[in-house]
């Protein structure tokens, strides 16, 4: 299985214990802060990753449109797993197919399972540019803007955050847009941030991006879109950054 080189994984504070793990198409980067052995955490990650991959394979085998549809769908099945229901709900909010949230769903599932096993100070799970971040402290991270080759530093309050990026220039995910970058930040929900990143990443021009923004107001906490030499910043996260700059 070929994976695009993820150079950004080397930029992390040395207080974290870090490792990668791969199963099939899934390649996760795990960073955690807590007094737990790497082997013990990795064994749990591998177990939970296998669980979610099995759930996803089962739903695709029974409902192929869950994988192939580019628009929201409904599935009449009273026994759907909770994670599948979350993917369906997020795709309906973001007006994309449910598979658009698969990377965020994998990160969310593994992260929530780990939190039941370990009392981490911080836990970061990155799955191909889609991140589930959990921390008892303020989170500092950077968003790489490819056309500027600059890193935008941002800070997130303690808690759980979904941070997802989509680009028509990089990555293997399907995109119909012309964006250099679309990054979406959503409190508590990396599945929705993943779906919204796909939605905004499909913007074909600046005006199209603005129309999409108006449709999705109040669904996210932070939004960055880079289109050629133009940028869109929206949401409380970026508003707070610019307010601090003014001070």
C-alpha positions as CSV (number, residue, x, y, z in Angstrom):
1,X,0.0,0.0,0.0
2,X,1.4,3.4,-1.0
3,X,1.1,6.4,1.3
4,X,2.0,10.0,0.3
5,X,4.9,11.1,2.5
6,X,3.5,13.0,5.5
7,X,6.4,15.3,6.3
8,X,4.3,17.3,8.8
9,X,4.4,14.5,11.3
10,X,7.9,15.4,12.4
11,X,6.8,18.8,13.7
12,X,5.6,17.8,17.2
13,X,6.5,18.7,20.7
14,X,9.0,16.2,22.2
15,X,6.9,15.8,25.4
16,X,4.6,13.5,23.4
17,X,5.1,9.8,22.8
18,X,4.5,9.2,19.1
19,X,4.0,6.2,16.8
20,X,2.4,5.2,13.5
21,X,0.3,2.2,12.7
22,X,-1.0,0.9,9.5
23,X,-3.8,-1.5,8.5
24,X,-4.9,-1.7,4.9
25,X,-5.7,1.8,3.7
26,X,-5.5,3.3,7.2
27,X,-2.3,4.9,8.4
28,X,-2.6,6.6,11.8
29,X,-0.2,8.9,13.6
30,X,-0.8,8.8,17.3
31,X,0.7,11.3,19.8
32,X,-0.1,11.2,23.5
33,X,1.0,12.7,26.8
34,X,0.7,10.3,29.7
35,X,2.6,7.8,31.7
36,X,1.7,4.7,29.6
37,X,4.0,2.4,27.7
38,X,4.1,2.7,23.9
39,X,3.5,-1.0,23.4
40,X,0.4,-1.0,25.6
41,X,-1.1,2.0,23.8
42,X,-0.2,0.7,20.4
43,X,-1.8,-2.7,21.1
44,X,-5.1,-1.0,22.0
45,X,-4.9,1.3,18.9
46,X,-4.4,-1.7,16.6
47,X,-7.4,-3.5,18.3
48,X,-9.7,-0.5,17.9
49,X,-8.5,0.3,14.4
50,X,-9.4,-3.3,13.4
51,X,-12.8,-2.9,15.0
52,X,-13.7,0.3,13.0
53,X,-12.3,-1.1,9.8
54,X,-14.5,-4.2,10.3
55,X,-17.6,-2.1,10.9
56,X,-16.9,0.0,7.8
57,X,-16.3,-3.1,5.6
58,X,-19.6,-4.6,6.8
59,X,-21.7,-1.5,6.1
60,X,-20.2,-1.2,2.6
61,X,-20.8,-4.9,1.9
62,X,-24.5,-4.5,2.9
63,X,-25.1,-0.9,1.6
64,X,-22.7,-0.1,-1.3
65,X,-24.0,3.4,-1.7
66,X,-22.5,4.2,1.7
67,X,-19.1,4.1,-0.1
68,X,-20.1,5.4,-3.6
69,X,-22.7,8.1,-3.1
70,X,-21.4,11.7,-3.4
71,X,-24.6,13.1,-1.7
72,X,-26.3,12.3,1.6
73,X,-28.2,9.0,1.8
74,X,-30.5,7.4,4.3
75,X,-30.3,3.7,5.3
76,X,-33.4,1.9,6.7
77,X,-31.6,-0.4,9.2
78,X,-32.5,-0.3,12.9
79,X,-29.2,-2.1,13.8
80,X,-26.7,0.4,12.4
81,X,-23.7,1.0,14.7
82,X,-23.5,4.4,16.4
83,X,-20.4,5.4,14.4
84,X,-22.2,4.8,11.1
85,X,-25.2,6.9,12.3
86,X,-22.7,9.7,13.1
87,X,-21.3,9.5,9.6
88,X,-24.8,9.6,8.0
89,X,-25.7,12.6,10.2
90,X,-22.5,14.5,9.4
91,X,-22.9,13.9,5.7
92,X,-26.4,15.3,5.8
93,X,-25.2,18.4,7.5
94,X,-22.4,18.9,5.0
95,X,-24.3,17.9,1.9
96,X,-21.7,15.3,0.9
97,X,-21.7,11.5,0.8
98,X,-21.1,9.6,4.1
99,X,-17.7,8.2,3.0
100,X,-16.4,11.8,2.9
101,X,-16.2,11.5,6.7
102,X,-14.4,8.1,6.9
103,X,-11.0,9.4,7.9
104,X,-12.5,11.5,10.7
105,X,-14.7,8.6,11.8
106,X,-11.7,6.3,12.1
107,X,-9.8,8.9,14.2
108,X,-12.9,9.5,16.3
109,X,-13.7,5.9,17.0
110,X,-10.1,5.0,17.9
111,X,-9.8,8.2,20.1
112,X,-13.0,7.7,22.0
113,X,-12.1,4.0,22.7
114,X,-8.6,5.0,23.9
115,X,-10.1,7.5,26.3
116,X,-12.0,4.7,28.1
117,X,-8.7,2.9,28.6
118,X,-6.2,5.7,29.5
119,X,-6.3,9.0,31.3
120,X,-4.2,11.0,28.9
121,X,-3.3,14.6,29.4
122,X,-3.4,14.9,25.7
123,X,-4.2,12.6,22.8
124,X,-3.8,13.5,19.1
125,X,-4.9,11.2,16.3
126,X,-4.1,12.1,12.7
127,X,-5.4,10.1,9.8
128,X,-4.3,11.5,6.4
129,X,-4.7,15.2,7.4
130,X,-7.9,14.6,9.5
131,X,-7.2,15.0,13.2
132,X,-9.0,14.3,16.4
133,X,-7.4,16.3,19.2
134,X,-8.1,15.8,22.9
135,X,-6.3,17.8,25.6
136,X,-6.8,19.0,29.2
137,X,-4.7,22.0,28.2
138,X,-4.6,24.6,25.5
139,X,-3.7,23.1,22.1
140,X,-1.1,24.7,19.9
141,X,-0.9,23.7,16.3
142,X,0.0,25.0,12.9
143,X,-1.9,24.9,9.5
144,X,0.4,24.7,6.5
145,X,-0.8,26.9,3.7
146,X,0.8,25.3,0.5
147,X,0.6,28.2,-1.9
148,X,2.3,30.5,0.6
149,X,4.6,27.8,2.1
150,X,3.8,29.3,5.5
151,X,2.5,27.8,8.7
152,X,-0.4,29.6,10.4
153,X,-0.2,29.1,14.2
154,X,-3.5,28.7,16.0
155,X,-4.5,27.8,19.6
156,X,-7.5,25.8,20.6
157,X,-9.1,25.8,24.1
158,X,-8.9,22.5,26.2
159,X,-11.3,19.9,25.1
160,X,-12.0,17.8,22.0
161,X,-11.6,19.1,18.5
162,X,-11.9,17.9,14.9
163,X,-9.4,19.6,12.5
164,X,-9.6,18.5,8.9
165,X,-8.1,19.6,5.6
166,X,-8.8,19.1,2.0
167,X,-6.9,20.1,-1.1
168,X,-7.4,19.7,-4.8
169,X,-3.6,19.9,-5.2
170,X,-2.5,17.3,-2.6
171,X,-3.7,14.0,-1.2
172,X,-5.6,11.0,-2.7
173,X,-9.1,12.0,-1.7
174,X,-11.6,12.8,-4.5
175,X,-12.1,16.5,-5.0
176,X,-14.0,18.5,-7.7
177,X,-12.6,21.9,-6.5
178,X,-9.8,24.2,-7.2
179,X,-8.7,24.9,-3.6
180,X,-5.1,25.1,-2.5
181,X,-6.5,24.3,1.0
182,X,-9.7,24.1,2.9
183,X,-9.3,23.5,6.7
184,X,-12.3,23.2,9.0
185,X,-12.3,23.1,12.8
186,X,-15.3,21.7,14.7
187,X,-15.5,21.2,18.4
188,X,-16.0,17.6,19.5
189,X,-16.6,16.3,16.0
190,X,-13.8,15.2,13.5
191,X,-16.4,13.4,11.4
192,X,-18.3,16.7,10.7
193,X,-15.0,18.6,10.2
194,X,-13.9,15.9,7.6
195,X,-17.2,16.2,5.7
196,X,-17.1,20.0,5.7
197,X,-13.5,20.0,4.5
198,X,-14.7,17.9,1.5
199,X,-17.6,20.3,1.0
200,X,-15.5,23.4,1.0
201,X,-12.6,21.7,-0.8
202,X,-15.0,21.3,-3.7
203,X,-15.2,25.1,-4.2
204,X,-14.4,25.9,-7.8
205,X,-13.7,29.6,-7.3
206,X,-13.9,32.4,-4.7
207,X,-17.6,33.2,-5.3
208,X,-18.5,29.5,-5.1
209,X,-16.6,29.3,-1.8
210,X,-18.6,32.3,-0.4
211,X,-21.9,30.7,-1.4
212,X,-20.9,27.5,0.3
213,X,-19.9,29.4,3.4
214,X,-23.3,31.1,3.6
215,X,-25.0,27.7,3.4
216,X,-22.9,26.3,6.2
217,X,-22.8,29.2,8.7
218,X,-22.7,28.0,12.3
219,X,-21.8,24.4,11.5
220,X,-18.1,25.0,12.3
221,X,-15.8,26.8,14.8
222,X,-13.1,27.7,12.3
223,X,-12.8,27.8,8.5
224,X,-9.8,28.6,6.2
225,X,-10.1,28.4,2.4
226,X,-7.2,29.2,0.1
227,X,-8.0,29.7,-3.5
228,X,-5.1,31.0,-5.7
229,X,-4.2,34.3,-4.2
230,X,-7.4,34.8,-2.1
231,X,-8.3,33.6,1.3
232,X,-11.4,33.2,3.4
233,X,-11.2,33.1,7.2
234,X,-14.4,32.5,9.2
235,X,-15.5,31.2,12.6
236,X,-14.7,32.1,16.2
237,X,-11.3,30.4,16.2
238,X,-9.9,32.7,13.5
239,X,-11.8,35.7,14.8
240,X,-10.0,35.3,18.1
241,X,-6.6,35.1,16.3
242,X,-7.2,38.4,14.5
243,X,-8.6,40.1,17.6
244,X,-5.3,39.2,19.4
245,X,-3.3,40.5,16.4
246,X,-5.1,43.9,16.7
247,X,-4.1,44.1,20.4
